[in-house]
Amino acid sequence: MSPARAAARLRVPLVSLLAALVAASAVLLGAGSAQAAGYRYWSFWEGNGKNWEYATQGPSLLRPDDGTVQGFRFAVSEDSGDADQPRRAPDFGAICADTPAEDGKKRVALVIDPGTTTDAPDGEKPPALRTACAQVAPDASSAEALAAVAKPLRYDDSAMLCAISGYPRTGCGEQVSGDSGSAKPSEPTRTAEESGEDADAEGDGGGGPSVGLLVGIGAVLLLGIAAVVQARRRR
């Protein structure tokens, strides 16, 4: 058999092997994201004048200034990165237009968005989105401002906000999808940088492929490519 024919016969299985390895890598890489956990909870937002920003403190800790706009949105999300924003613009002037300023008190505009039927717990229907202008003491927290206009509120043992105006009737940050071993989110959910946790250590506990496995796949791919190149040189 001539060298050229031998090289051609060698290339066919190598190319097939490379294609199979690439396909396997894509499946493994996709497996990690498919296992992300989703939770049903009230997320907390702050208006910056034009847009919404995910709050970096919980409503029981944050003490908003007069003229502040804050939002609450009930939905299913994994964390702050994919949480749904309130579906109403943070417009203080519009929300508090009928509430005149009063000495010794501050005004906090609130957008309370119970979300859609898709995110609602089984057997419950979300109430309509509404806005309110809370007029409270100057040192009042966001939770106190919310309580002034949207009772009853419900919290769990860790002070996570579970229900606004009685919605939902039950549950609190329960997991509805993803890896069953994940813990429910804190309020507000923090990124690894904000919580001081090591991002690499957090990633090791996920459902995706390990770094060692990906490196091994890459090494096999390189060996296959080298074999193809060597076979061509023998022509």
C-alpha positions as CSV (number, residue, x, y, z in Angstrom):
1,M,0.0,0.0,0.0
2,S,1.4,3.4,-0.9
3,P,2.1,6.0,1.8
4,A,-0.6,8.3,0.3
5,R,-3.3,5.7,0.5
6,A,-2.3,4.8,4.0
7,A,-2.5,8.4,5.1
8,A,-5.9,8.8,3.5
9,R,-7.2,5.7,5.3
10,L,-5.8,7.1,8.6
11,R,-7.4,10.4,8.2
12,V,-11.0,9.0,7.9
13,P,-11.2,7.5,11.5
14,L,-9.3,10.5,12.9
15,V,-11.8,13.0,11.5
16,S,-14.7,10.9,12.8
17,L,-13.1,10.8,16.2
18,L,-12.6,14.6,16.3
19,A,-16.2,15.2,15.3
20,A,-17.4,12.9,18.0
21,L,-15.2,14.5,20.7
22,V,-16.4,18.0,19.7
23,A,-20.0,16.9,19.9
24,A,-19.4,15.3,23.3
25,S,-17.8,18.5,24.6
26,A,-20.8,20.6,23.5
27,V,-23.2,18.3,25.4
28,L,-21.0,18.4,28.5
29,L,-20.7,22.2,28.5
30,G,-24.4,22.6,28.0
31,A,-25.2,20.3,31.0
32,G,-23.9,22.8,33.5
33,S,-26.3,25.6,32.5
34,A,-29.3,23.3,32.2
35,Q,-29.1,22.5,35.9
36,A,-29.3,26.1,37.2
37,A,-31.8,26.4,40.0
38,G,-34.8,28.8,39.9
39,Y,-36.6,30.2,42.9
40,R,-40.0,31.9,43.3
41,Y,-39.6,35.1,45.5
42,W,-40.1,38.8,45.8
43,S,-37.0,40.6,44.5
44,F,-36.2,44.2,45.7
45,W,-35.2,47.0,43.4
46,E,-34.1,50.7,43.6
47,G,-34.9,53.3,41.0
48,N,-32.0,55.5,39.8
49,G,-34.1,58.1,38.1
50,K,-34.5,56.3,34.8
51,N,-34.0,52.6,35.4
52,W,-34.2,49.9,38.0
53,E,-31.2,48.5,39.8
54,Y,-31.2,45.3,41.9
55,A,-30.9,46.4,45.6
56,T,-27.7,45.6,47.4
57,Q,-29.4,45.6,50.8
58,G,-32.6,44.1,52.0
59,P,-35.7,46.3,52.7
60,S,-35.4,45.9,56.5
61,L,-31.8,47.4,56.4
62,L,-32.1,50.0,53.7
63,R,-33.3,53.5,54.8
64,P,-34.3,55.4,51.7
65,D,-34.1,59.1,51.3
66,D,-37.1,61.4,50.6
67,G,-38.0,61.2,46.9
68,T,-36.7,57.6,46.5
69,V,-38.4,55.1,44.3
70,Q,-38.3,51.4,45.2
71,G,-39.8,48.3,43.5
72,F,-40.8,44.8,44.4
73,R,-41.3,42.1,41.8
74,F,-42.6,38.6,42.3
75,A,-41.2,36.1,39.8
76,V,-39.1,32.9,39.3
77,S,-35.4,33.6,38.8
78,E,-32.0,32.1,39.6
79,D,-30.4,35.2,41.1
80,S,-30.0,39.0,40.7
81,G,-28.4,38.5,37.3
82,D,-31.6,37.2,35.7
83,A,-34.3,38.6,38.0
84,D,-37.3,40.2,36.4
85,Q,-37.6,44.0,37.0
86,P,-40.9,45.7,38.0
87,R,-43.0,46.4,34.9
88,R,-43.5,50.1,35.7
89,A,-40.9,52.9,35.4
90,P,-39.4,54.3,38.6
91,D,-41.1,57.7,38.3
92,F,-41.4,59.4,41.7
93,G,-43.2,62.5,40.3
94,A,-46.0,60.3,38.8
95,I,-46.4,58.0,41.8
96,C,-46.4,60.7,44.5
97,A,-48.1,63.4,42.5
98,D,-51.2,63.3,44.8
99,T,-49.3,63.1,48.1
100,P,-48.0,66.5,49.1
101,A,-44.8,66.8,51.2
102,E,-45.3,67.0,54.9
103,D,-42.9,68.4,57.6
104,G,-41.3,65.7,59.7
105,K,-42.0,62.9,57.1
106,K,-40.5,61.6,53.9
107,R,-42.1,60.2,50.8
108,V,-41.1,56.9,49.3
109,A,-42.6,55.9,45.9
110,L,-43.3,52.1,45.6
111,V,-44.0,49.9,42.7
112,I,-45.5,46.6,43.7
113,D,-45.5,44.1,40.9
114,P,-46.9,40.6,41.7
115,G,-45.8,39.3,38.4
116,T,-47.6,37.0,35.9
117,T,-49.6,33.8,36.1
118,T,-46.6,31.9,34.8
119,D,-44.7,32.7,38.0
120,A,-47.6,32.3,40.3
121,P,-47.8,29.3,42.7
122,D,-50.3,26.6,41.8
123,G,-53.9,27.6,42.6
124,E,-53.1,31.3,43.0
125,K,-53.7,34.3,40.7
126,P,-51.4,37.3,41.0
127,P,-53.2,40.6,41.9
128,A,-52.7,43.6,39.6
129,L,-49.6,45.7,39.6
130,R,-50.0,48.8,41.7
131,T,-48.1,51.9,42.9
132,A,-48.2,53.7,46.2
133,C,-46.6,56.7,47.9
134,A,-45.7,55.9,51.4
135,Q,-45.3,58.9,53.8
136,V,-43.3,57.8,56.8
137,A,-40.8,58.9,59.4
138,P,-37.5,60.2,58.2
139,D,-35.6,57.2,59.6
140,A,-38.0,54.6,58.4
141,S,-36.7,51.6,56.5
142,S,-37.9,50.4,53.2
143,A,-39.7,47.5,54.9
144,E,-41.6,50.1,57.1
145,A,-42.5,52.1,54.1
146,L,-43.9,49.0,52.4
147,A,-45.8,48.1,55.5
148,A,-47.4,51.5,55.5
149,V,-49.2,50.9,52.2
150,A,-49.2,47.1,51.5
151,K,-50.1,45.1,54.6
152,P,-50.2,42.3,55.5
153,L,-46.6,41.4,55.0
154,R,-45.2,37.9,55.7
155,Y,-41.6,37.1,56.6
156,D,-39.8,33.8,57.3
157,D,-37.5,33.0,60.2
158,S,-34.5,34.5,58.4
159,A,-36.4,37.8,57.7
160,M,-36.8,37.1,54.0
161,L,-39.9,38.8,52.6
162,C,-42.4,36.1,51.7
163,A,-45.6,37.9,50.9
164,I,-46.9,41.4,50.1
165,S,-50.6,42.2,50.8
166,G,-51.0,38.5,51.5
167,Y,-49.6,37.3,48.1
168,P,-48.7,34.6,47.8
169,R,-50.7,32.8,50.5
170,T,-47.9,30.2,51.2
171,G,-44.3,29.5,50.4
172,C,-41.2,31.6,50.7
173,G,-38.3,31.5,48.2
174,E,-39.0,27.9,47.3
175,Q,-37.1,26.2,44.5
176,V,-39.1,25.4,41.4
177,S,-36.4,24.1,39.0
178,G,-32.8,23.0,38.8
179,D,-30.5,21.2,41.1
180,S,-32.4,20.1,44.2
181,G,-29.3,20.5,46.4
182,S,-29.2,24.2,46.1
183,A,-30.2,26.5,48.9
184,K,-32.9,29.2,48.5
185,P,-31.8,32.7,47.7
186,S,-31.0,35.3,50.3
187,E,-32.7,38.7,50.1
188,P,-31.4,40.3,48.1
189,T,-29.4,37.6,46.2
190,R,-25.8,38.6,46.2
191,T,-23.1,37.8,43.7
192,A,-19.9,36.0,44.7
193,E,-18.0,39.4,44.7
194,E,-20.5,41.1,47.0
195,S,-20.6,38.2,49.5
196,G,-16.9,37.8,49.6
197,E,-17.1,34.1,48.5
198,D,-14.4,32.6,46.3
199,A,-15.9,32.4,42.8
200,D,-13.8,29.3,41.8
201,A,-14.8,27.4,44.9
202,E,-18.4,28.2,44.2
203,G,-18.1,26.9,40.7
204,D,-16.6,23.6,41.8
205,G,-19.9,22.7,43.5
206,G,-22.0,23.2,40.3
207,G,-23.5,20.7,38.0
208,G,-21.1,21.4,35.1
209,P,-18.1,19.4,33.9
210,S,-14.9,19.7,36.0
211,V,-11.9,21.6,34.7
212,G,-9.9,18.4,34.7
213,L,-12.4,16.8,32.3
214,L,-12.4,19.7,29.9
215,V,-8.6,19.7,29.9
216,G,-8.6,16.0,29.2
217,I,-10.9,16.5,26.2
218,G,-8.7,19.3,24.9
219,A,-5.6,17.0,25.1
220,V,-7.3,14.3,23.1
221,L,-8.4,16.7,20.5
222,L,-4.8,18.0,20.2
223,L,-3.5,14.5,19.8
224,G,-6.0,13.7,17.1
225,I,-5.0,16.9,15.2
226,A,-1.3,16.0,15.5
227,A,-1.9,12.5,14.1
228,V,-3.7,14.0,11.1
229,V,-0.8,16.4,10.4
230,Q,1.8,13.6,10.8
231,A,-0.1,11.4,8.3
232,R,-0.1,14.2,5.8
233,R,3.6,14.6,6.1
234,R,4.2,11.0,5.2
235,R,2.6,11.4,1.8
